Each structure stands twice: as C-alpha cells, then as structure tokens.
Amino acid sequence: FRSASTPINVNEKLMKDDGTGAADATRFRSLVGGLIYLTHTRPDISYAVGVISRHMQNPTKHHLGAAKRVLKYISGTTDYGLWYGNSDAFNLIGYSDSDWAGCAEDRRSTSGYVFSFGFSAVCWSSKKQATVALSSSEAEYIAVNSAACQAVWLRRILEDLDQVQQQPTQIFCDNQSAIAMTKNPVFHGRSKHIDIRVHFIRDLVAEEVVELKYISSENQKADILTKALALGKFENLQE
C-alpha cells in the first residue's frame, strides 16, 4: 500500500460516534497496542497514537482507518529513529506546548513536552489535560507546569549519574502570557481559578531550578506532540 506523508490528517477530529459503523475491536486494540509500544522510540507518532487510543472501548471504522494511516506513515519512514552520538553539550533542554480545546467532545487541551540531552530527545509526552482550560494561555501554563515537574525528575536522575545540571533547565514555550504567569503574581486575576498544584512551577522558577524562555511557534519542537501539522512544518520539527 502507499505510504502516508504524515501520521494524521490536518484538523482531523475523531469522534466517539461518527456513524461509520463498528470496527473489529480486538483487531483495533491489538494494532493500537503495537503503535503505543512504538512511541517509545518514535516521538513523531505520539500525538496521532494518543488521539486514536482514546477510542479503544468502541472503535469505529473511521478510527481503524486513522490507525492504518499511522501504519502507512511508518512504512515510509522505517529508517527514522533517534541517534545518540558523542556530545560535549550535556545540558538538559525542554520544549513545552499545548493546543487549546483540541478534543471536540470534551473540549480539553493536549499537553506536549520533549526534553533533549546532547543532540537527541530523551523524554517526551503527549497527553490530554485533566481539566478544561478557559484560554490558550491557561492551557499552555498547565502544559509547562507538567514539563517543569518532568524536568525536576530528570535533573535528579542526572545527578545520580554524576551529570549535575549547574544551570537552571531551560524550557522553551511559545506563549508569552504563560511565561508571565510563572513570574508575576499580578496575573492572579487571570489564574486564580487554576488548580493550586499547577502553580508549583512558580516555586521552581523562583528557586532557579527551571528557566522559561520564549520561542516562536515555527521552532517549537513540542508542537509536533500537540496537534496535526501540515507536511512542511511536520518535517521541519522532525529534525
């Protein structure tokens, strides 16, 4: 069969009941289970697999077709993978991003982050948020908090491996308001409804454990983990 250029169509929305009829649930779950296993080495399919895996209970033929598209993409990119070469740049760097209300059914957003150490990615995640965000800034703020928690864990692991991070871990975010909320309590009126545990990142920024920096959306590597992208941008962020 022909290969696909991207793992998921741009702006494709998978609904619980799309009217296409039920698919073979056993076959679907077996296929998606294999794809989930593959995401451990292929971060470029993490978002697509995450969206598809939300429909394990009652898969439809449209859901099965979306899973097959990921297979078509993989068949054309079997030589893709992560390369870990020699490097003197032992700095942990993170990228955090979020869409806003991307799930058409419950209007929840998807958080994504990726951390690199040296020249390649060592940790990544694409996960639907537990609460509904009232703005794109709030969605980004929740996402960057998750990334900061992961950064703390990674820094402790590196410390056990005698790779102590002397400088704050830089996390790149493409939302200026979310960055401002981690530093300036004046934004209280905009963030007072956010769960208290999400404000944990403010302590990390104050203690210089992490440092948030702005990056344009065109260079936001975590963008590939939060939404379906057009071919040009998808290929650019794969590098």
C-alpha positions as CSV (number, residue, x, y, z in Angstrom):
1,F,0.0,0.0,0.0
2,R,1.0,3.6,-0.5
3,S,2.8,5.3,2.4
4,A,1.4,8.5,4.1
5,S,3.4,11.7,4.5
6,T,2.2,12.4,8.0
7,P,0.7,10.2,10.7
8,I,-2.6,12.0,10.9
9,N,-4.6,14.4,8.7
10,V,-4.5,18.1,9.5
11,N,-7.6,19.1,11.5
12,E,-8.9,15.6,11.7
13,K,-11.3,15.1,14.6
14,L,-12.0,11.6,15.8
15,M,-15.5,11.4,17.4
16,K,-16.9,8.7,19.7
17,D,-19.9,8.0,17.4
18,D,-19.1,9.1,13.8
19,G,-21.7,7.0,12.1
20,T,-19.2,4.8,10.1
21,G,-20.1,1.6,11.9
22,A,-18.3,-0.6,14.4
23,A,-14.8,-2.0,13.6
24,D,-13.3,-5.2,14.9
25,A,-12.5,-4.2,18.4
26,T,-9.9,-7.0,19.0
27,R,-8.0,-6.1,15.9
28,F,-8.1,-2.4,16.6
29,R,-6.8,-2.8,20.2
30,S,-4.0,-5.1,19.0
31,L,-3.0,-2.6,16.3
32,V,-3.1,0.4,18.7
33,G,-1.2,-1.5,21.4
34,G,1.6,-2.1,19.0
35,L,1.6,1.5,18.0
36,I,1.8,2.6,21.6
37,Y,4.8,0.4,22.1
38,L,6.4,2.1,19.0
39,T,6.0,5.6,20.5
40,H,8.9,4.7,22.9
41,T,11.3,5.3,20.0
42,R,9.2,7.4,17.6
43,P,8.0,10.6,19.2
44,D,6.7,11.8,15.8
45,I,3.7,9.5,16.1
46,S,3.0,10.1,19.8
47,Y,0.2,12.6,19.1
48,A,-1.6,10.6,16.5
49,V,-1.4,7.4,18.6
50,G,-2.6,9.2,21.7
51,V,-5.7,10.5,19.8
52,I,-6.5,7.1,18.4
53,S,-6.0,5.3,21.7
54,R,-8.9,7.3,23.2
55,H,-11.3,5.2,21.3
56,M,-10.3,1.7,22.5
57,Q,-13.7,0.9,24.0
58,N,-15.9,1.3,21.0
59,P,-13.8,1.7,17.9
60,T,-15.4,2.6,14.6
61,K,-14.3,2.0,11.0
62,H,-13.1,5.6,10.9
63,H,-10.9,5.1,13.9
64,L,-9.4,1.9,12.3
65,G,-8.7,3.9,9.2
66,A,-6.9,6.5,11.2
67,A,-4.8,3.8,12.9
68,K,-4.0,2.3,9.5
69,R,-2.8,5.7,8.3
70,V,-0.2,5.7,11.1
71,L,1.0,2.3,9.7
72,K,1.2,3.8,6.2
73,Y,3.3,6.7,7.6
74,I,5.6,4.2,9.4
75,S,6.0,2.1,6.3
76,G,7.5,5.0,4.5
77,T,9.8,6.1,7.4
78,T,11.2,2.8,8.6
79,D,14.7,4.4,8.6
80,Y,13.7,7.1,11.0
81,G,14.8,7.0,14.7
82,L,16.7,8.6,17.4
83,W,20.5,8.9,17.1
84,Y,22.6,9.3,20.2
85,G,26.1,10.3,19.3
86,N,29.1,11.8,21.2
87,S,28.5,15.2,22.6
88,D,30.1,17.7,25.0
89,A,26.8,19.6,25.5
90,F,25.4,17.8,28.5
91,N,22.7,20.3,29.1
92,L,19.1,19.3,29.6
93,I,16.8,21.4,27.4
94,G,13.0,21.2,27.3
95,Y,10.2,22.3,25.0
96,S,6.6,22.7,26.1
97,D,3.5,23.3,24.1
98,S,-0.3,22.9,24.1
99,D,-3.2,23.2,21.7
100,W,-6.4,24.7,23.0
101,A,-9.7,22.8,23.3
102,G,-8.5,20.3,20.7
103,C,-10.8,17.5,21.7
104,A,-14.1,18.1,20.0
105,E,-16.1,16.0,22.6
106,D,-15.0,17.4,26.0
107,R,-13.1,20.5,24.8
108,R,-9.9,19.6,26.7
109,S,-6.5,20.5,25.5
110,T,-3.5,18.4,24.8
111,S,-0.2,19.0,26.6
112,G,3.1,18.1,25.0
113,Y,6.7,18.3,26.0
114,V,10.1,17.0,24.9
115,F,13.5,17.1,26.6
116,S,16.8,16.7,24.8
117,F,20.2,15.9,26.4
118,G,23.0,16.3,24.0
119,F,21.9,16.0,20.4
120,S,18.7,13.9,20.7
121,A,15.5,13.6,22.6
122,V,15.5,11.5,25.7
123,C,12.0,12.1,27.1
124,W,8.6,13.2,25.6
125,S,4.9,13.2,26.3
126,S,1.6,13.9,24.5
127,K,-1.3,13.8,26.9
128,K,-4.8,15.2,27.2
129,Q,-5.2,17.6,30.1
130,A,-7.3,16.7,33.1
131,T,-9.3,19.9,33.1
132,V,-10.8,22.3,30.6
133,A,-8.7,25.4,30.0
134,L,-10.6,28.7,29.7
135,S,-7.9,30.2,27.4
136,S,-4.9,29.2,25.4
137,S,-2.6,30.9,28.0
138,E,-4.1,28.7,30.7
139,A,-3.6,25.5,28.5
140,E,0.0,26.5,27.9
141,Y,0.5,27.2,31.6
142,I,-0.8,23.8,32.6
143,A,1.4,22.2,30.0
144,V,4.6,24.0,31.0
145,N,3.9,23.0,34.7
146,S,3.9,19.3,33.6
147,A,7.1,19.9,31.7
148,A,8.7,21.5,34.8
149,C,7.8,18.6,37.0
150,Q,9.4,16.2,34.5
151,A,12.5,18.5,34.4
152,V,12.9,18.1,38.2
153,W,12.7,14.3,37.9
154,L,15.2,14.3,35.0
155,R,17.6,16.6,36.9
156,R,17.6,14.1,39.9
157,I,18.4,11.2,37.6
158,L,21.2,13.1,36.0
159,E,22.6,14.0,39.5
160,D,22.7,10.2,40.3
161,L,24.7,9.7,37.1
162,D,27.2,12.4,38.0
163,Q,25.8,14.8,35.4
164,V,24.7,17.6,37.8
165,Q,23.0,20.4,36.0
166,Q,24.6,23.6,37.3
167,Q,22.4,26.0,35.5
168,P,18.6,26.2,35.5
169,T,17.0,23.9,33.0
170,Q,15.7,25.9,30.1
171,I,12.1,25.2,29.0
172,F,11.0,26.9,25.8
173,C,7.4,28.0,25.5
174,D,5.7,29.9,22.7
175,N,3.2,31.7,24.8
176,Q,4.3,35.0,26.5
177,S,1.3,35.2,28.9
178,A,2.0,31.7,30.2
179,I,5.6,32.7,30.9
180,A,4.5,35.9,32.6
181,M,2.1,33.9,34.9
182,T,5.1,32.0,36.3
183,K,6.9,35.1,37.3
184,N,4.3,37.8,38.1
185,P,1.6,37.5,40.7
186,V,-0.2,40.5,39.1
187,F,-1.7,37.9,36.8
188,H,-3.7,36.5,39.8
189,G,-7.0,37.6,38.4
190,R,-6.4,35.6,35.2
191,S,-5.1,32.5,37.0
192,K,-6.9,32.4,40.4
193,H,-9.3,29.6,39.2
194,I,-6.4,27.3,38.2
195,D,-5.7,24.3,40.5
196,I,-3.2,25.2,43.2
197,R,-0.9,22.3,42.3
198,V,-0.4,23.8,38.8
199,H,1.3,26.8,40.4
200,F,4.2,24.6,41.5
201,I,6.2,26.0,38.6
202,R,6.3,29.4,40.2
203,D,8.5,28.0,43.1
204,L,10.7,26.3,40.5
205,V,11.3,29.5,38.6
206,A,11.9,31.5,41.8
207,E,14.4,28.8,43.0
208,E,16.1,28.9,39.6
209,V,15.6,25.2,39.0
210,V,13.9,25.9,35.7
211,E,14.0,28.9,33.4
212,L,11.2,29.6,30.9
213,K,12.2,31.1,27.6
214,Y,10.1,32.3,24.7
215,I,10.4,30.6,21.3
216,S,8.4,31.2,18.1
217,S,5.8,28.6,17.1
218,E,7.7,27.8,13.9
219,N,10.6,26.5,16.0
220,Q,8.6,24.9,18.9
221,K,9.6,21.3,18.8
222,A,6.8,20.2,21.1
223,D,4.2,21.4,18.6
224,I,4.5,18.0,16.9
225,L,3.1,16.4,20.1
226,T,0.0,18.5,20.5
227,K,-1.7,18.8,17.1
228,A,-1.8,17.5,13.5
229,L,0.6,19.5,11.4
230,A,0.9,20.3,7.7
231,L,3.7,18.4,5.9
232,G,6.2,21.3,5.7
233,K,6.1,22.1,9.4
234,F,5.9,18.5,10.4
235,E,9.1,17.7,8.5
236,N,10.8,20.8,9.9
237,L,10.1,19.9,13.5
238,Q,11.2,16.2,13.0
239,E,14.8,17.3,12.6
